[in-house]
Amino acid sequence: MDYTKIEKYFMLNSPVKNIPFIALALVSLMMVSTYSMATEVTVYTGYRGGGDFKDEITGETISLDEGGSVGIILNVPYSYDTEMEFIYSTQSTKLEATGSTVDNLNIDIDYIQLGGTYLFPGDNVTPYFVATLGMVHFKPENLNSENRFSFTIGGGAKIPFAKRFALRLEGRAFMTSLSSGGALFCSNGQCSIAASTSLFAQLEASAGLTIKF
């Protein structure tokens, strides 16, 4: 798969322009769910950490504050042990870089992903592995937004406690490619960071309420 072409697409298209893509994905999943009658919707809250930029000009490491995240996940069965998955996850945090123009800069980070889960056999608890592809949207305060290609991998367990309800516990890694260029968070032709690292990674632990329809 040519990740460079995928990344260029997301970089050249704002989240507003990507709404038709997101809507098409959701409608497709809904159509499948109408047939299977087993859609799962999970609303979750988590704690996300990690995410560093190495500035190749100053040599400084620019970090993100750890903090809470929230999201929604839609799962539709594809086979007896696999599911299609859509996830939207968001976090409001700050950049930390002492002496830099981005120190204490507020930033929102939104992940929009499509992928799937593999379900392992279980009696009362269903363990699973998940992998997705999509985009991340960086929105720093008073600076230009950035769209980048990203992917996630993780795992967890679904623990039912009623006929249509379950607790979903999960750990997931969110990874973003920065290989197409180091310039980040620009305004009027001036950029705040020249990132030398090619991969931006965050880790998240989460708990959610799953409702099955």
LOLUMLUM-716105 format. One record per atom (N, C-alpha, C): x, y, z; residue in three letters. Coordinates in steps of 0.001 Angstrom, whole numbers, padded with zeros to 6 digits, always signed. Layout:
BEGIN
XYZALA/...
//
This chain:
BEGIN
+000844-001196+000000MET/+000000+000000+000000MET/+000881+001249+000000MET/+000559+002233-000840ASP/+001337+003466-000929ASP/+000831+004466+000104ASP/+001442+004455+001298TYR/+001014+005337+002367TYR/+001247+006803+002026TYR/+002270+007093+001194THR/+002564+008476+000835THR/+001387+009120+000123THR/+000769+008388-000820LYS/-000382+008930-001541LYS/-001559+009162-000603LYS/-001772+008217+000328ILE/-002865+008374+001284ILE/-002634+009603+002147ILE/-001389+009766+002616GLU/-001070+010889+003486GLU/-001248+012211+002746GLU/-000801+012297+001486LYS/-000954+013526+000720LYS/-002423+013887+000549LYS/-003270+012879+000373TYR/-004702+013146+000233TYR/-005245+013832+001471TYR/-004941+013276+002653PHE/-005460+013845+003885PHE/-004853+015212+004185PHE/-003595+015435+003780MET/-002960+016723+004020MET/-003574+017821+003157MET/-004042+017460+001967LEU/-004598+018436+001044LEU/-006092+018656+001225LEU/-006735+017847+002058ASN/-008171+017944+002270ASN/-008450+018181+003738ASN/-009198+019242+004017SER/-009528+019570+005404SER/-010564+018588+005920SER/-010755+018522+007276PRO/-011787+017647+007818PRO/-013164+017943+007254PRO/-013441+019219+006941VAL/-014740+019567+006360VAL/-014910+018877+005013VAL/-013836+018886+004194LYS/-013898+018225+002897LYS/-013964+016718+003044LYS/-013510+016196+004175ASN/-013526+014746+004392ASN/-014856+014248+004932ASN/-015787+015160+005226ILE/-017083+014758+005756ILE/-017798+013768+004824ILE/-017804+013978+003486PRO/-018445+012968+002616PRO/-017826+011585+002765PRO/-016504+011519+002918PHE/-015834+010231+003107PHE/-016296+009579+004400PHE/-016346+010363+005469ILE/-016773+009844+006769ILE/-018229+009399+006700ILE/-019077+010221+006079ALA/-020491+009891+005967ALA/-020698+008614+005163ALA/-019937+008465+004060LEU/-020048+007261+003231LEU/-019658+006028+004034LEU/-018584+006151+004819ALA/-018149+005014+005632ALA/-019219+004629+006645ALA/-019814+005627+007286LEU/-020838+005353+008288LEU/-022092+004755+007655LEU/-022501+005298+006501VAL/-023681+004769+005822VAL/-023446+003324+005404VAL/-022232+003023+004905SER/-021910+001654+004503SER/-022004+000706+005683SER/-021462+001126+006813LEU/-021526+000293+008006LEU/-022966+000125+008476LEU/-023750+001195+008393MET/-025150+001117+008812MET/-025937+000145+007932MET/-025629+000145+006615MET/-026319-000767+005708MET/-026007-002208+006071MET/-024739-002481+006381VAL/-024366-003828+006799VAL/-025043-004173+008109VAL/-025099-003179+009028SER/-025686-003441+010340SER/-027177-003729+010227SER/-027850-003101+009253THR/-029266-003370+009057THR/-029489-004825+008677THR/-028525-005354+007891TYR/-028623-006756+007484TYR/-028301-007695+008644TYR/-027253-007342+009405SER/-026793-008260+010447SER/-027549-008081+011757SER/-028129-006880+011972MET/-028885-006595+013187MET/-028048-006828+014447MET/-026773-006464+014409ALA/-025921-006675+015579ALA/-024911-005549+015744ALA/-025309-004345+015422THR/-024404-003211+015562THR/-024101-002932+017025THR/-022838-002587+017304GLU/-022429-002172+018636GLU/-021947-000726+018591GLU/-022437+000097+019503VAL/-021982+001471+019642VAL/-021381+001624+021031VAL/-020168+002127+021079THR/-019466+002314+022343THR/-019124+003781+022528THR/-019488+004316+023669VAL/-019054+005647+024072VAL/-018021+005458+025170VAL/-016844+006064+025012TYR/-015782+005779+025965TYR/-015064+007038+026427TYR/-014395+006900+027551THR/-013470+007917+028040THR/-012150+007242+028335THR/-011065+007961+028119GLY/-009758+007351+028285GLY/-008734+008323+028830GLY/-007520+007820+028958TYR/-006382+008636+029376TYR/-005274+008398+028368TYR/-004820+009479+027718ARG/-003872+009365+026616ARG/-002570+010075+026962ARG/-001469+009414+026695GLY/-000158+009988+026951GLY/+000783+009753+025791GLY/+001990+010325+025903GLY/+002960+010215+024819GLY/+002739+011291+023785GLY/+003511+011248+022738GLY/+003407+012227+021675GLY/+004471+013288+021786GLY/+005641+013033+021224ASP/+006756+013977+021269ASP/+007177+014371+019862ASP/+007616+015632+019727PHE/+008218+016121+018491PHE/+009669+016482+018787PHE/+010566+016092+017924LYS/+011968+016500+018036LYS/+012220+017593+017020LYS/+012513+018816+017491ASP/+012767+019946+016600ASP/+014186+019836+016065ASP/+014332+019656+014747GLU/+015653+019434+014164GLU/+016508+020697+014148GLU/+015883+021861+014332ILE/+016644+023117+014340ILE/+017209+023406+015729ILE/+016360+023318+016742THR/+016796+023629+018103THR/+017277+022391+018861THR/+016929+021209+018369GLY/+017272+019985+019080GLY/+016393+019714+020280GLY/+015389+020555+020487GLU/+014529+020435+021659GLU/+013430+019397+021426GLU/+013100+018664+022488THR/+011974+017744+022448THR/+010723+018474+022914THR/+009714+018483+022078ILE/+008451+019154+022378ILE/+007426+018081+022693ILE/+006853+018152+023889SER/+005979+017084+024373SER/+004549+017552+024514SER/+003654+016579+024503LEU/+002246+016840+024775LEU/+001922+016470+026208LEU/+001082+017282+026851ASP/+000605+016922+028181ASP/-000244+015658+028113ASP/-000086+014798+029093GLU/-001001+013675+029228GLU/-002356+014185+029678GLU/-003407+013467+029312GLY/-004728+013918+029728GLY/-005845+013043+029216GLY/-007053+013472+029520GLY/-008227+012699+029172GLY/-008576+012771+027695GLY/-009285+011764+027256SER/-009783+011695+025888SER/-011179+011096+025915SER/-011948+011362+024867VAL/-013279+010777+024728VAL/-013456+010343+023287VAL/-014394+009421+023069GLY/-014603+008961+021714GLY/-015851+008112+021567GLY/-016128+007777+020325ILE/-017249+006895+020001ILE/-016774+005864+018990ILE/-017202+004609+019170ILE/-016791+003498+018313ILE/-018031+002791+017790ILE/-018041+002500+016497LEU/-019123+001737+015868LEU/-018543+000435+015342LEU/-019094-000694+015790ASN/-018666-002015+015326ASN/-019821-002746+014655ASN/-019515-003349+013505VAL/-020501-004131+012758VAL/-019896-005492+012445VAL/-020555-006611+012791PRO/-019998-007943+012506PRO/-019776-008158+011018PRO/-018618-008758+010705TYR/-018298-009112+009327TYR/-018335-010629+009157TYR/-017870-011336+010170SER/-017963-012792+010223SER/-018141-013175+011692SER/-018095-014453+011976TYR/-018362-014876+013356TYR/-017288-014400+014325TYR/-016062-014110+013827ASP/-014996-013679+014732ASP/-014315-012384+014299ASP/-014924-011628+013369THR/-014361-010344+012952THR/-015458-009285+012878THR/-015045-008036+013036GLU/-015962-006901+012958GLU/-015305-005776+012172GLU/-016115-004988+011484MET/-015658-003716+010940MET/-015793-002669+012036MET/-014864-001714+012043GLU/-014884-000708+013105GLU/-014648+000699+012575GLU/-015430+001646+013067PHE/-015205+003080+012870PHE/-014982+003689+014237PHE/-013952+004540+014358ILE/-013693+005200+015627ILE/-013404+006683+015404ILE/-014019+007499+016248TYR/-013674+008921+016324TYR/-013247+009190+017756TYR/-012046+009747+017926SER/-011509+010001+019260SER/-010905+011392+019298SER/-011107+012118+020396THR/-010603+013485+020494THR/-009970+013743+021849THR/-008979+014609+021852GLN/-008283+015002+023070GLN/-007930+016483+022982GLN/-008134+017216+024075SER/-007692+018600+024191SER/-006518+018633+025154SER/-005381+019127+024680THR/-004172+019069+025486THR/-003323+020312+025222THR/-002053+020292+025683LYS/-001137+021402+025483LYS/+000232+020881+025072LYS/+000947+021703+024290LEU/+002332+021419+023966LEU/+003224+022021+025050LEU/+004255+021275+025430GLU/+005206+021740+026440GLU/+006591+021856+025803GLU/+007137+023079+025775ALA/+008461+023313+025200ALA/+009019+024594+025805ALA/+009781+024469+026861THR/+010298+025627+027585THR/+011125+026516+026668THR/+010780+027809+026652GLY/+011522+028768+025843GLY/+011135+028793+024387GLY/+010141+027979+023995SER/+009713+027916+022606SER/+008417+028693+022416SER/+008151+029068+021173THR/+006914+029796+020859THR/+005682+028922+021025THR/+005868+027608+021110VAL/+004718+026712+021256VAL/+004544+026243+022701VAL/+005320+026801+023635ASP/+005176+026393+025029ASP/+003789+026748+025541ASP/+003116+025768+026165ASN/+001753+025928+026686ASN/+000730+026245+025587ASN/+001012+025801+024373LEU/+000075+026014+023272LEU/-001063+025005+023354LEU/-002296+025481+023405ASN/-003463+024600+023408ASN/-003608+023930+022042ASN/-003925+022647+022063ILE/-004081+021909+020812ILE/-005121+020814+020982ILE/-005979+020679+019982ASP/-006957+019585+019926ASP/-006454+018555+018917ASP/-006599+017277+019275ILE/-006146+016184+018414ILE/-007319+015244+018168ILE/-007732+015128+016914ASP/-008872+014291+016540ASP/-008409+013164+015616ASP/-008771+011932+015967TYR/-008492+010769+015128TYR/-009798+010282+014501TYR/-009770+010029+013198ILE/-010898+009457+012461ILE/-010375+008223+011736ILE/-010902+007047+012085GLN/-010299+005798+011646GLN/-011340+004771+011205GLN/-010936+003930+010243LEU/-011720+002773+009820LEU/-010834+001534+009871LEU/-011394+000417+010294GLY/-010605-000799+010355GLY/-011443-001969+010814GLY/-010850-002810+011653GLY/-011588-003979+012096GLY/-011028-004574+013362GLY/-011800-005494+013937THR/-011391-006208+015143THR/-011450-007714+014881THR/-010566-008434+015578TYR/-010602-009888+015580TYR/-010970-010337+016982TYR/-012012-011139+017090LEU/-012523-011579+018388LEU/-011978-012958+018731LEU/-011441-013085+019937PHE/-010952-014374+020416PHE/-012064-015090+021184PHE/-012052-016417+021182PRO/-013101-017159+021896PRO/-013085-016840+023392PRO/-014273-016743+023956GLY/-014395-016506+025387GLY/-015796-016844+025857GLY/-015913-017246+027096ASP/-017222-017598+027647ASP/-017996-016341+028036ASP/-017576-015682+029104ASN/-018252-014470+029553ASN/-017533-013209+029102ASN/-016239-013328+028846VAL/-015434-012189+028404VAL/-014915-012464+026995VAL/-015001-011462+026106THR/-014526-011614+024729THR/-013300-010743+024508THR/-012095-011322+024498PRO/-010896-010547+024167PRO/-010875-010240+022667PRO/-010178-009173+022285TYR/-010122-008822+020863TYR/-008843-008065+020552TYR/-008491-008077+019264PHE/-007393-007282+018708PHE/-007999-006322+017697PHE/-007506-005082+017646VAL/-008065-004083+016743VAL/-006951-003379+015980VAL/-007223-003056+014704ALA/-006296-002284+013872ALA/-007114-001409+012929ALA/-006698-000143+012759THR/-007440+000785+011909THR/-006474+001685+011141THR/-007004+002295+010075LEU/-006278+003278+009265LEU/-007151+004512+009112LEU/-006512+005675+008968GLY/-007307+006883+008755GLY/-006470+008137+008826GLY/-006992+009140+009498MET/-006318+010424+009574MET/-006333+010950+010997MET/-005418+011879+011276VAL/-005426+012640+012518VAL/-005470+014110+012134VAL/-006219+014884+012913HIS/-006356+016317+012683HIS/-005792+017048+013891HIS/-004662+017764+013694PHE/-004085+018597+014734PHE/-004635+020007+014591PHE/-005195+020550+015667LYS/-005740+021899+015623LYS/-005114+022728+016756LYS/-003954+023373+016485PRO/-003347+024227+017501PRO/-004036+025592+017553PRO/-004061+026177+018716GLU/-004728+027463+018910GLU/-004038+028559+018096GLU/-004833+029256+017269ASN/-004373+030410+016480ASN/-003318+030056+015419ASN/-003177+028779+015081LEU/-002258+028362+014032LEU/-003001+027462+013047LEU/-002372+027219+011898ASN/-003010+026381+010885ASN/-003145+024937+011361ASN/-004235+024308+010964SER/-004452+022901+011292SER/-003569+022011+010415SER/-003345+020787+010898GLU/-002556+019805+010160GLU/-003353+018513+010052GLU/-003426+017941+008838ASN/-004018+016623+008614ASN/-002923+015649+008229ASN/-002865+014505+008911ARG/-001824+013525+008627ARG/-002406+012114+008588ARG/-001735+011250+007832PHE/-002100+009836+007807PHE/-001749+009215+009155PHE/-002645+008379+009687SER/-002391+007730+010973SER/-003000+006334+010983SER/-002581+005541+011951PHE/-003147+004214+012132PHE/-003104+003867+013612PHE/-003896+002877+013998THR/-003932+002451+015399THR/-003874+000930+015478THR/-003319+000442+016582ILE/-003384-000978+016919ILE/-003642-001086+018413ILE/-004335-002122+018799GLY/-004622-002265+020221GLY/-005332-003571+020524GLY/-005773-003663+021741GLY/-006492-004846+022180GLY/-007251-004568+023453GLY/-008167-005459+023751GLY/-008963-005261+024948GLY/-009915-006410+025175GLY/-010981-006104+025906ALA/-011970-007131+026217ALA/-013345-006495+026346ALA/-014355-007241+025901LYS/-015754-006847+026069LYS/-016354-007728+027158LYS/-016925-007084+028172ILE/-017452-007802+029331ILE/-018946-007511+029448ILE/-019813-008406+028986PRO/-021257-008148+029053PRO/-021765-008190+030491PRO/-022717-007295+030803PHE/-023344-007305+032121PHE/-024868-007254+032037PHE/-025392-007193+030819ALA/-026830-007253+030568ALA/-027007-007715+029129ALA/-028267-007933+028723LYS/-028530-008490+027402LYS/-027926-007649+026291LYS/-028036-006327+026384ARG/-027572-005445+025315ARG/-026444-004508+025751ARG/-025900-004735+026920PHE/-024878-003819+027428PHE/-023611-004574+027816PHE/-022471-003900+027605ALA/-021185-004487+027970ALA/-020215-003380+028354ALA/-019242-003750+029154LEU/-018123-002871+029481LEU/-016993-003188+028519LEU/-016434-002162+027892ARG/-015317-002351+026956ARG/-014063-001727+027547ARG/-013057-002565+027818LEU/-011774-002115+028345LEU/-010720-002287+027262LEU/-009892-001260+027054GLU/-009001-001292+025890GLU/-007712-000518+026128GLU/-006653-000994+025488GLY/-005407-000251+025354GLY/-005103-000106+023874GLY/-004739+001106+023447ARG/-004547+001337+022006ARG/-003383+002307+021780ARG/-002621+002037+020725ALA/-001554+002934+020287ALA/-002024+003685+019051ALA/-001919+005013+019083PHE/-002249+005885+017962PHE/-000925+006368+017361PHE/-000694+006077+016080MET/+000574+006417+015447MET/+000350+007225+014178MET/+001145+008277+014026THR/+000980+009232+012936THR/+002284+009382+012172THR/+002192+009363+010842SER/+003362+009540+009991SER/+003656+011021+009793SER/+004916+011411+010025LEU/+005374+012783+009783LEU/+006421+012824+008680LEU/+006531+011743+007913SER/+007635+011591+006969SER/+007533+012499+005752SER/+006332+013070+005489SER/+006171+013870+004274SER/+006784+015258+004407SER/+007190+015655+005597GLY/+007765+016977+005780GLY/+007773+017349+007245GLY/+008806+018062+007667GLY/+008948+018352+009082GLY/+008221+019585+009570GLY/+007767+020453+008673ALA/+007158+021707+009095ALA/+005776+021468+009696ALA/+005563+021963+010923LEU/+004296+021784+011613LEU/+003840+023094+012238LEU/+002519+023255+012296PHE/+001874+024356+013015PHE/+002350+025708+012481PHE/+001944+025992+011254CYS/+002387+027197+010558CYS/+001305+028271+010561CYS/+001741+029504+010323SER/+000826+030636+010185SER/+001543+031740+009431SER/+000919+032205+008333ASN/+001502+033261+007507ASN/+002910+032909+007029ASN/+003093+031653+006660GLY/+004367+031218+006114GLY/+005425+030893+007137GLY/+005152+031105+008415GLN/+006107+030811+009481GLN/+005652+029570+010229GLN/+006582+028619+010416CYS/+006240+027364+011079CYS/+006920+027273+012439CYS/+006200+026690+013404SER/+006683+026648+014777SER/+007626+025493+015045SER/+007475+024384+014303ILE/+008267+023185+014555ILE/+008790+022621+013236ILE/+010038+022210+013239ALA/+010606+021449+012123ALA/+010907+020057+012668ALA/+009915+019187+012624ALA/+010035+017882+013268ALA/+011007+016991+012503ALA/+011929+016375+013254SER/+012890+015467+012633SER/+012464+014008+012755SER/+011519+013734+013654THR/+011035+012364+013826THR/+010012+012030+012749THR/+009967+010766+012346SER/+009053+010358+011278SER/+007770+009739+011807SER/+007721+009453+013122LEU/+006545+008806+013683LEU/+006166+009465+015005LEU/+004930+009887+015089PHE/+004370+010493+016298PHE/+003437+009460+016925PHE/+003690+009107+018179ALA/+002938+008014+018793ALA/+002326+008449+020118ALA/+001077+008003+020347GLN/+000391+008198+021609GLN/-000192+006863+022076GLN/-000269+006685+023385LEU/-000844+005482+023980LEU/-002063+005876+024803LEU/-003102+005044+024728GLU/-004354+005354+025413GLU/-004907+004125+026117GLU/-005346+004311+027348ALA/-006105+003302+028078ALA/-007518+003840+028252ALA/-008526+003003+027993SER/-009888+003519+027999SER/-010882+002504+028550SER/-012022+003032+028961ALA/-013154+002220+029403ALA/-014409+002814+028789ALA/-015264+001951+028256GLY/-016448+002449+027579GLY/-017677+001612+027837GLY/-018828+002201+027566LEU/-020119+001517+027648LEU/-020542+001134+026238LEU/-020752-000170+026024THR/-021154-000677+024715THR/-022645-001049+024745THR/-023355-000579+023714ILE/-024771-000899+023552ILE/-024923-001659+022247ILE/-025566-002815+022299LYS/-025777-003638+021104LYS/-027217-003475+020626LYS/-027359-003223+019304PHE/-028691-003031+018710PHE/-029101-004234+017873PHE/
//
